[in-house]
């Protein structure tokens, strides 16, 4: 191979590897990123695959795990976890436990703004090398995975029940495992939902699929409105019902106003909403679930219960 061809091959391989590295990284949320509460519903196994574990449960657990570690969402327990929590609340309320600060309280469950639902449509063993390029007889990359999973994910707005986004995804065990593009406490390279144990090829394909799914969900967030409410509006002291957990930070500015919902008179469906801005606030102090703010404008017009929207995203 002459020197010119070697240079071209090296450059091409660099581009290909760079693209794959970019695809396999979940980037750090930007500073001031506002988070949505999200819950993963159990993935349906429509492929008829069976093995030593439930693939639907495995996919649900892996999806919940990677969403939480990504830092982009407020991740709630899945339906089974929340049902267990509610049973414990009912047990405590039945008078059969000691009362105290540790007693589970009813009516405090965090609602999900978004739901993730998925269907596993195909699981197969493969050995052929896929995804690679061939340039003048030189093989450039590719993945020689031994398992492949096809699935469809849906992102649902819990307010309307509508599917706001959907995507077909192919997970392959031969692809490089997903990693986070940053580090911190409890963060680092993702190991999937199966701990540090050795993963079989189907589990590796699951990890690849949920990594792709997470990146897809993150890309949809710019199209989904983020909203909070005023808990208190008194003497230039304002408190909103979102805090550090939701990505609110000191210095963040929000518009405050009243929302008018546009309802279809024939179907009762929410078609759109419009906000009449009456004032602006700036966050001065943040706690885990609430934030304090001062008025920048419209101090007297802002009232408890009004809607709060970020000025920028």
C-alpha positions as CSV (number, residue, x, y, z in Angstrom):
1,X,0.0,0.0,0.0
2,X,1.5,3.3,-1.0
3,X,1.9,6.3,1.4
4,X,-1.0,8.3,0.0
5,X,-3.4,5.4,0.4
6,X,-2.2,4.8,4.0
7,X,-2.8,8.5,4.8
8,X,-6.4,8.3,3.4
9,X,-7.1,5.1,5.2
10,X,-5.8,6.6,8.5
11,X,-7.9,9.7,8.1
12,X,-11.0,7.7,7.2
13,X,-10.5,5.4,10.2
14,X,-10.1,8.4,12.4
15,X,-13.4,9.9,11.2
16,X,-15.2,6.6,11.6
17,X,-13.8,5.9,15.1
18,X,-14.5,9.5,16.1
19,X,-18.1,9.2,15.0
20,X,-18.6,5.9,16.9
21,X,-17.0,7.4,20.0
22,X,-19.4,10.3,19.8
23,X,-22.4,8.0,19.3
24,X,-21.4,5.9,22.3
25,X,-21.1,8.8,24.8
26,X,-24.0,10.4,26.8
27,X,-22.9,14.0,27.2
28,X,-22.9,15.9,30.4
29,X,-26.0,18.1,30.9
30,X,-25.3,21.8,30.2
31,X,-25.0,24.2,33.2
32,X,-28.5,25.3,34.2
33,X,-30.2,22.4,32.5
34,X,-33.8,21.9,33.8
35,X,-34.8,18.3,34.4
36,X,-38.1,16.5,33.8
37,X,-39.5,13.7,36.0
38,X,-39.7,10.5,34.0
39,X,-40.7,6.9,34.6
40,X,-39.9,3.8,32.6
41,X,-42.8,1.4,32.1
42,X,-42.0,-2.3,31.7
43,X,-40.8,-3.2,28.2
44,X,-43.0,-5.7,26.4
45,X,-41.3,-8.8,25.1
46,X,-43.1,-9.1,21.7
47,X,-40.2,-11.1,20.2
48,X,-41.0,-14.3,22.1
49,X,-37.4,-14.5,23.4
50,X,-36.9,-16.5,26.6
51,X,-33.8,-17.2,28.6
52,X,-32.5,-17.2,32.2
53,X,-34.0,-13.8,32.9
54,X,-37.0,-11.8,31.7
55,X,-35.7,-9.6,28.9
56,X,-38.6,-7.1,29.4
57,X,-37.6,-6.7,33.1
58,X,-33.9,-6.4,32.1
59,X,-34.6,-3.7,29.6
60,X,-36.7,-1.7,32.1
61,X,-34.1,-2.0,34.8
62,X,-31.3,-1.0,32.4
63,X,-33.3,2.0,31.0
64,X,-34.1,3.3,34.5
65,X,-30.4,2.9,35.5
66,X,-28.9,4.7,32.6
67,X,-31.5,7.6,32.7
68,X,-30.7,8.1,36.4
69,X,-26.9,8.1,35.8
70,X,-27.1,10.4,32.8
71,X,-28.1,13.4,35.0
72,X,-30.6,14.7,32.5
73,X,-33.8,13.5,34.3
74,X,-35.5,13.2,37.7
75,X,-35.9,9.4,37.4
76,X,-38.8,7.8,39.3
77,X,-39.1,4.2,40.3
78,X,-41.0,2.0,37.7
79,X,-44.5,0.9,38.2
80,X,-43.5,-2.1,40.4
81,X,-41.3,0.0,42.6
82,X,-44.0,2.6,43.1
83,X,-46.7,0.0,43.8
84,X,-44.4,-1.4,46.5
85,X,-44.0,2.0,48.0
86,X,-47.7,2.6,48.0
87,X,-48.3,-0.7,49.8
88,X,-45.9,0.3,52.5
89,X,-47.8,3.6,52.9
90,X,-51.0,1.7,53.2
91,X,-49.5,-0.7,55.7
92,X,-48.3,2.3,57.8
93,X,-51.6,4.0,57.6
94,X,-53.4,0.9,58.8
95,X,-52.2,1.5,62.3
96,X,-49.9,-1.6,62.5
97,X,-46.6,0.4,62.7
98,X,-45.1,2.9,65.1
99,X,-45.7,6.5,64.1
100,X,-42.8,8.8,63.7
101,X,-40.7,10.8,61.2
102,X,-39.7,7.6,59.4
103,X,-43.3,6.5,58.8
104,X,-44.1,6.7,55.0
105,X,-46.6,9.5,54.3
106,X,-49.4,9.3,51.8
107,X,-50.0,11.9,49.1
108,X,-46.3,12.7,48.6
109,X,-45.5,10.6,45.5
110,X,-43.7,12.5,42.8
111,X,-45.7,12.5,39.6
112,X,-44.1,11.6,36.3
113,X,-44.2,14.3,33.6
114,X,-42.9,11.9,31.0
115,X,-43.3,8.1,30.5
116,X,-41.0,5.8,28.5
117,X,-42.6,2.7,27.0
118,X,-40.9,0.2,24.8
119,X,-41.6,-3.0,22.8
120,X,-38.9,-5.5,22.0
121,X,-39.8,-6.7,18.5
122,X,-36.9,-9.0,17.7
123,X,-33.9,-10.8,19.3
124,X,-31.5,-12.8,17.3
125,X,-28.0,-14.3,17.4
126,X,-25.7,-12.9,14.7
127,X,-22.1,-13.5,13.7
128,X,-21.7,-11.4,10.6
129,X,-19.6,-8.3,10.8
130,X,-21.8,-5.2,10.3
131,X,-21.4,-1.5,10.1
132,X,-17.8,-1.5,8.8
133,X,-16.4,0.2,5.7
134,X,-14.0,-1.3,3.2
135,X,-11.6,1.0,1.4
136,X,-9.2,-0.6,-1.2
137,X,-9.3,-3.9,0.6
138,X,-8.7,-2.4,4.0
139,X,-11.4,-3.1,6.6
140,X,-12.3,0.0,8.7
141,X,-14.1,-0.9,11.9
142,X,-17.4,-2.7,12.1
143,X,-19.0,-4.7,14.8
144,X,-18.9,-8.4,15.1
145,X,-21.7,-8.7,17.6
146,X,-23.2,-12.1,18.5
147,X,-26.6,-10.7,19.6
148,X,-29.0,-8.1,18.2
149,X,-32.1,-6.6,19.7
150,X,-34.7,-4.6,17.8
151,X,-37.0,-2.4,19.8
152,X,-39.4,0.6,19.5
153,X,-39.5,3.2,22.3
154,X,-42.3,5.8,22.9
155,X,-42.1,9.0,24.9
156,X,-45.5,9.9,26.3
157,X,-46.6,13.3,27.8
158,X,-48.6,12.3,31.0
159,X,-50.7,15.5,30.8
160,X,-52.2,14.7,27.4
161,X,-51.4,11.0,27.1
162,X,-50.0,11.6,23.7
163,X,-46.9,10.1,22.2
164,X,-44.6,13.0,21.6
165,X,-41.8,11.0,20.1
166,X,-41.0,7.4,19.0
167,X,-38.0,5.7,17.5
168,X,-36.9,2.2,16.2
169,X,-33.6,1.1,17.7
170,X,-31.2,-1.7,17.0
171,X,-28.9,-2.8,19.9
172,X,-25.8,-4.8,19.0
173,X,-23.5,-6.7,21.4
174,X,-20.5,-6.0,19.3
175,X,-20.7,-2.2,19.7
176,X,-18.5,-0.4,22.3
177,X,-20.4,0.0,25.5
178,X,-21.9,3.3,26.3
179,X,-20.2,5.7,28.8
180,X,-20.9,9.0,30.3
181,X,-19.0,11.9,29.0
182,X,-18.1,13.1,32.5
183,X,-17.4,11.9,36.0
184,X,-18.5,12.5,39.5
185,X,-20.0,10.8,42.5
186,X,-21.7,7.6,41.4
187,X,-20.9,8.5,37.8
188,X,-18.4,7.1,35.3
189,X,-18.5,4.4,32.7
190,X,-21.9,2.8,32.6
191,X,-22.0,-0.9,33.4
192,X,-25.6,-1.5,32.6
193,X,-28.2,-2.9,34.9
194,X,-26.4,-6.1,35.6
195,X,-23.8,-4.9,38.1
196,X,-20.1,-5.9,37.6
197,X,-20.9,-9.4,36.6
198,X,-19.9,-10.8,33.2
199,X,-22.6,-9.9,30.7
200,X,-23.8,-12.3,28.0
201,X,-24.3,-11.1,24.5
202,X,-28.0,-10.3,24.9
203,X,-27.3,-8.2,27.9
204,X,-24.6,-6.4,26.0
205,X,-27.1,-5.7,23.2
206,X,-29.6,-4.4,25.8
207,X,-26.9,-2.0,27.2
208,X,-26.2,-0.7,23.6
209,X,-30.0,-0.3,22.9
210,X,-30.7,1.7,26.1
211,X,-27.7,3.9,25.5
212,X,-29.0,4.8,22.1
213,X,-32.5,5.3,23.5
214,X,-31.3,7.6,26.2
215,X,-29.5,9.8,23.7
216,X,-32.6,9.9,21.6
217,X,-34.8,11.0,24.5
218,X,-32.3,13.7,25.5
219,X,-32.6,15.2,22.0
220,X,-36.4,15.5,22.3
221,X,-36.4,17.7,25.5
222,X,-36.1,21.0,23.6
223,X,-39.5,20.4,22.2
224,X,-41.2,19.7,25.5
225,X,-42.3,22.7,27.7
226,X,-40.9,22.9,31.2
227,X,-43.3,24.3,33.8
228,X,-43.4,25.1,37.5
229,X,-45.8,26.9,39.9
230,X,-45.6,29.6,42.4
231,X,-46.0,28.2,45.9
232,X,-45.7,31.7,47.6
233,X,-45.9,35.2,46.4
234,X,-45.6,37.7,49.3
235,X,-43.6,40.9,49.8
236,X,-41.2,40.3,47.1
237,X,-40.6,36.7,48.4
238,X,-41.4,34.1,45.8
239,X,-41.1,30.3,46.1
240,X,-41.5,27.9,43.2
241,X,-42.1,24.1,43.4
242,X,-39.0,23.1,41.7
243,X,-35.5,23.0,43.1
244,X,-31.9,21.6,42.8
245,X,-33.3,18.2,42.0
246,X,-35.0,19.6,38.9
247,X,-32.0,21.6,37.7
248,X,-33.0,25.0,39.1
249,X,-29.9,27.1,40.1
250,X,-29.2,30.5,41.6
251,X,-29.4,33.2,39.0
252,X,-31.9,31.4,36.8
253,X,-34.7,33.7,35.5
254,X,-38.3,32.7,34.9
255,X,-41.4,34.3,33.4
256,X,-44.5,34.1,35.6
257,X,-48.1,34.3,34.3
258,X,-51.4,32.7,33.7
259,X,-52.0,29.8,31.3
260,X,-54.9,29.7,29.0
261,X,-55.6,26.2,27.6
262,X,-57.0,25.9,24.2
263,X,-59.5,22.9,24.4
264,X,-61.1,21.3,21.3
265,X,-64.9,21.8,22.0
266,X,-65.7,18.6,20.1
267,X,-63.2,16.2,21.6
268,X,-62.1,17.9,24.9
269,X,-58.5,17.5,23.7
270,X,-55.9,20.0,24.8
271,X,-54.7,21.6,21.5
272,X,-52.3,24.2,22.8
273,X,-51.8,26.7,25.6
274,X,-50.8,30.3,25.8
275,X,-49.2,32.2,28.6
276,X,-49.9,35.8,29.6
277,X,-46.7,37.0,31.2
278,X,-47.3,39.3,34.2
279,X,-43.8,39.3,35.7
280,X,-40.3,38.0,35.9
281,X,-38.4,36.4,38.8
282,X,-34.7,35.6,39.5
283,X,-33.7,32.6,41.7
284,X,-31.8,33.7,44.9
285,X,-31.6,30.4,46.9
286,X,-32.2,26.8,46.0
287,X,-33.2,23.8,48.1
288,X,-33.7,20.2,46.9
289,X,-37.3,20.6,45.9
290,X,-38.0,24.3,46.0
291,X,-36.4,27.6,45.0
292,X,-36.6,31.1,46.4
293,X,-36.7,34.1,44.1
294,X,-37.1,37.9,43.9
295,X,-39.1,39.9,41.5
296,X,-37.4,41.6,38.5
297,X,-40.7,43.0,37.2
298,X,-44.4,42.7,37.9
299,X,-44.0,42.1,41.7
300,X,-47.6,43.1,42.6
301,X,-49.2,41.2,39.6
302,X,-47.7,37.8,40.5
303,X,-49.9,35.6,42.6
304,X,-49.7,32.2,44.3
305,X,-50.6,29.3,41.9
306,X,-49.4,31.1,38.7
307,X,-47.4,29.2,36.2
308,X,-43.6,29.6,35.9
309,X,-41.6,29.1,32.7
310,X,-37.9,29.5,32.0
311,X,-36.9,32.6,30.0
312,X,-34.4,30.5,28.1
313,X,-33.7,26.8,27.7
